Amino acid sequence: MGAQWKAKHKTAAANAKGKIFTKLTREIMVAARAGADPDMNARLRLAIEAAKKASMPKDTLERAIKKGAGLLDEVIHYELVTYEGFGPHQVPVIVECLTDNKNRTFSEMRVGFRGGQLGNSGSVSWDFDYLGFIEAVGTANAEEAAIEAGAQDLEEGEDGLVTFYTDPKDLDAVSRALPGFGFEVQSAKLGYKPKNPVSLDGTALEEVEAFLEKLDAVDDVQEIYVGLAG
């Protein structure tokens, strides 16, 4: 599970898509504060690509860019806030939120971490590496592609999916280079990779999954990273 935790069960497809669009809209708005031109703003370019892959309507996408860049009368500023702590069985967890009200989000995180323990800044992040994550698919040699494109490491998954890890500053360059070596990029973002993931099964794993599902239900949550193997 090493990188970003993803909810396993998404039975309400419409609600799930709505939550995905909300997350993508907030990321686009934050990225667009550095400029509305994706050719000059790598973070915005990656966010736009993610939105297009999720089939976000064009009007929604363009409005999010304009709103974030301050080109509309409506002004909403989202801030990135990171929370650290432990889930059940002392599994380390990092939660990234984009919020327009830090007090509200903190209150929701205190509730969300019940059953675990909300920690201070730095309480678990020392046990994670902050890296670029690029998910891509292809039939070419992944190791050769990683070397040629400038990735640091990789993990091969199912159905030809490969996660390439990069230095944070190299994320955009590597994501641009990979198609030239036979890989189609599905997503590219910065995140946390656990150094010492914990292995759990049975009831213990179910308890951690239930805890993560509860955190993921909080509207302001963008990403959840967990030190859990598998």
C-alpha positions as CSV (number, residue, x, y, z in Angstrom):
1,M,0.0,0.0,0.0
2,G,3.2,2.0,0.3
3,A,2.2,5.2,-1.4
4,Q,-1.1,6.9,-1.5
5,W,-3.9,5.0,0.3
6,K,-7.0,4.6,-1.9
7,A,-10.4,3.5,-0.6
8,K,-11.2,0.0,-1.7
9,H,-15.0,0.2,-1.8
10,K,-16.6,2.9,-3.9
11,T,-20.2,1.6,-4.2
12,A,-21.8,5.0,-4.8
13,A,-20.2,5.9,-8.1
14,A,-21.8,9.2,-8.5
15,N,-20.9,10.4,-5.0
16,A,-17.3,9.1,-5.5
17,K,-17.0,11.0,-8.8
18,G,-18.3,14.2,-7.1
19,K,-15.7,13.9,-4.4
20,I,-13.0,13.3,-7.0
21,F,-14.1,16.5,-8.8
22,T,-14.1,18.4,-5.6
23,K,-10.5,17.3,-4.9
24,L,-9.3,18.1,-8.4
25,T,-11.0,21.5,-8.4
26,R,-9.3,22.5,-5.2
27,E,-5.9,21.3,-6.5
28,I,-6.4,23.3,-9.7
29,M,-7.4,26.4,-7.8
30,V,-4.3,26.2,-5.6
31,A,-2.0,25.5,-8.5
32,A,-3.5,28.4,-10.6
33,R,-2.5,30.9,-7.9
34,A,1.0,30.6,-9.4
35,G,-0.3,31.5,-12.9
36,A,-3.1,30.4,-15.2
37,D,-0.8,29.2,-18.1
38,P,-0.1,25.5,-17.7
39,D,2.9,25.7,-20.0
40,M,4.5,28.0,-17.4
41,N,3.1,26.3,-14.3
42,A,4.0,22.6,-14.0
43,R,1.7,21.9,-11.0
44,L,-1.2,23.4,-12.9
45,R,-0.4,21.3,-16.0
46,L,-0.4,18.1,-14.0
47,A,-3.6,19.0,-12.2
48,I,-5.3,19.8,-15.6
49,E,-4.2,16.4,-17.0
50,A,-5.6,14.6,-13.9
51,A,-8.9,16.5,-14.3
52,K,-9.2,15.6,-18.0
53,K,-8.4,11.9,-17.2
54,A,-11.3,12.0,-14.7
55,S,-13.6,13.5,-17.4
56,M,-14.1,16.7,-15.6
57,P,-16.4,19.0,-17.7
58,K,-14.5,21.7,-19.6
59,D,-16.6,24.5,-18.1
60,T,-15.8,23.2,-14.5
61,L,-12.1,23.0,-15.3
62,E,-11.8,26.4,-16.9
63,R,-13.8,28.0,-14.0
64,A,-11.5,26.4,-11.4
65,I,-8.4,27.8,-13.2
66,K,-9.9,31.3,-13.4
67,K,-11.1,31.2,-9.8
68,G,-7.7,30.1,-8.6
69,A,-5.8,32.7,-10.7
70,G,-8.0,35.5,-9.3
71,L,-9.7,36.2,-12.7
72,L,-13.2,36.0,-11.2
73,D,-15.0,38.2,-8.7
74,E,-15.4,35.1,-6.4
75,V,-12.4,34.7,-4.2
76,I,-11.7,31.5,-2.3
77,H,-8.2,30.7,-1.0
78,Y,-7.5,27.1,-0.1
79,E,-4.4,26.2,2.0
80,L,-2.6,23.0,2.2
81,V,-2.6,21.6,5.8
82,T,-0.9,18.4,6.7
83,Y,-1.8,16.2,9.7
84,E,0.2,13.3,11.1
85,G,-0.6,10.6,13.6
86,F,-1.2,6.9,14.1
87,G,-4.1,4.7,13.1
88,P,-5.0,1.5,14.9
89,H,-2.1,-0.8,15.7
90,Q,0.3,2.2,15.6
91,V,0.2,2.4,11.8
92,P,1.7,5.8,10.8
93,V,-0.6,8.1,8.8
94,I,-0.2,11.4,7.0
95,V,-3.2,13.3,5.8
96,E,-3.1,16.2,3.4
97,C,-6.0,18.6,3.3
98,L,-6.9,21.6,1.2
99,T,-9.1,23.9,3.3
100,D,-10.6,27.4,3.4
101,N,-11.1,27.1,7.2
102,K,-8.2,25.5,9.2
103,N,-10.2,25.6,12.4
104,R,-13.0,23.5,10.9
105,T,-10.5,21.1,9.4
106,F,-8.6,20.6,12.6
107,S,-11.8,19.8,14.5
108,E,-12.8,17.3,11.8
109,M,-9.3,15.7,12.0
110,R,-9.5,15.3,15.8
111,V,-12.8,13.4,15.3
112,G,-11.4,11.4,12.3
113,F,-8.3,10.3,14.3
114,R,-10.5,8.8,17.1
115,G,-9.5,5.1,17.2
116,G,-5.9,6.3,16.5
117,Q,-3.8,9.2,17.7
118,L,-3.4,12.7,16.1
119,G,0.2,13.7,16.5
120,N,2.3,16.8,16.2
121,S,4.1,18.0,13.1
122,G,7.0,15.6,12.5
123,S,5.7,12.8,14.6
124,V,5.6,10.3,11.8
125,S,6.8,12.2,8.7
126,W,10.4,11.2,9.6
127,D,9.4,7.7,8.7
128,F,8.4,8.7,5.1
129,D,10.3,9.9,2.1
130,Y,8.8,12.9,0.2
131,L,8.9,12.0,-3.5
132,G,7.4,12.4,-6.9
133,F,5.0,9.6,-7.8
134,I,4.2,8.9,-11.5
135,E,1.8,6.1,-12.4
136,A,2.2,5.0,-16.0
137,V,1.4,2.0,-18.2
138,G,3.4,0.5,-21.0
139,T,5.0,-2.6,-22.4
140,A,8.6,-1.3,-22.6
141,N,11.3,-2.2,-20.1
142,A,10.4,-0.2,-17.0
143,E,13.9,-0.2,-15.5
144,E,15.5,1.1,-18.7
145,A,12.7,3.8,-18.9
146,A,13.3,4.8,-15.3
147,I,17.1,5.2,-15.9
148,E,16.6,7.1,-19.2
149,A,13.9,9.4,-17.9
150,G,15.6,10.2,-14.7
151,A,13.5,8.4,-12.1
152,Q,15.0,7.2,-8.9
153,D,13.1,4.0,-8.4
154,L,10.0,2.1,-9.5
155,E,7.4,-0.4,-8.5
156,E,5.7,-2.7,-11.0
157,G,2.0,-3.5,-10.3
158,E,-0.8,-5.3,-12.0
159,D,-2.0,-4.8,-15.6
160,G,1.2,-3.1,-16.7
161,L,0.9,-0.3,-14.2
162,V,4.3,1.0,-13.0
163,T,4.9,3.6,-10.3
164,F,8.0,5.6,-11.0
165,Y,9.6,7.5,-8.0
166,T,11.4,10.8,-8.6
167,D,13.1,13.5,-6.7
168,P,10.4,16.1,-6.0
169,K,12.1,18.7,-8.3
170,D,12.3,16.2,-11.1
171,L,8.6,15.2,-11.2
172,D,7.6,17.3,-14.2
173,A,10.7,16.5,-16.2
174,V,10.3,12.8,-15.7
175,S,6.6,12.8,-16.4
176,R,7.3,14.6,-19.7
177,A,10.1,12.2,-20.6
178,L,8.4,8.8,-19.9
179,P,6.2,8.8,-23.1
180,G,9.3,8.9,-25.1
181,F,10.3,5.6,-23.6
182,G,7.1,3.8,-24.1
183,F,5.0,4.7,-21.1
184,E,1.7,6.6,-21.0
185,V,1.5,8.7,-17.8
186,Q,-1.8,8.2,-15.9
187,S,-1.0,10.5,-13.0
188,A,1.9,12.5,-11.5
189,K,2.0,14.1,-8.1
190,L,4.1,14.7,-5.0
191,G,3.6,12.5,-1.9
192,Y,4.9,10.4,0.9
193,K,6.4,6.9,0.7
194,P,6.8,4.9,3.9
195,K,10.3,3.8,4.8
196,N,9.2,0.9,7.1
197,P,5.7,-0.2,6.1
198,V,3.9,-2.4,8.6
199,S,2.4,-5.7,7.6
200,L,-1.1,-6.5,9.0
201,D,-3.8,-9.0,8.1
202,G,-7.2,-10.3,9.4
203,T,-9.0,-8.2,11.9
204,A,-6.1,-5.8,12.5
205,L,-6.1,-4.9,8.8
206,E,-9.8,-4.4,8.7
207,E,-9.7,-2.0,11.6
208,V,-7.0,0.1,9.8
209,E,-9.1,0.1,6.6
210,A,-12.2,1.2,8.5
211,F,-10.2,4.0,10.1
212,L,-8.9,5.2,6.8
213,E,-12.3,5.1,5.2
214,K,-13.5,7.4,8.0
215,L,-10.7,9.8,7.4
216,D,-11.3,9.8,3.6
217,A,-14.9,10.8,4.2
218,V,-13.8,14.2,5.5
219,D,-14.5,16.7,2.7
220,D,-11.2,18.6,3.1
221,V,-9.0,15.5,2.8
222,Q,-7.0,15.4,-0.5
223,E,-4.6,12.6,0.1
224,I,-3.9,9.9,2.7
225,Y,-0.6,8.2,3.0
226,V,-0.2,5.2,5.3
227,G,2.8,3.1,6.4
228,L,1.1,-0.1,5.5
229,A,2.6,-2.9,3.4
230,G,0.7,-4.5,0.6
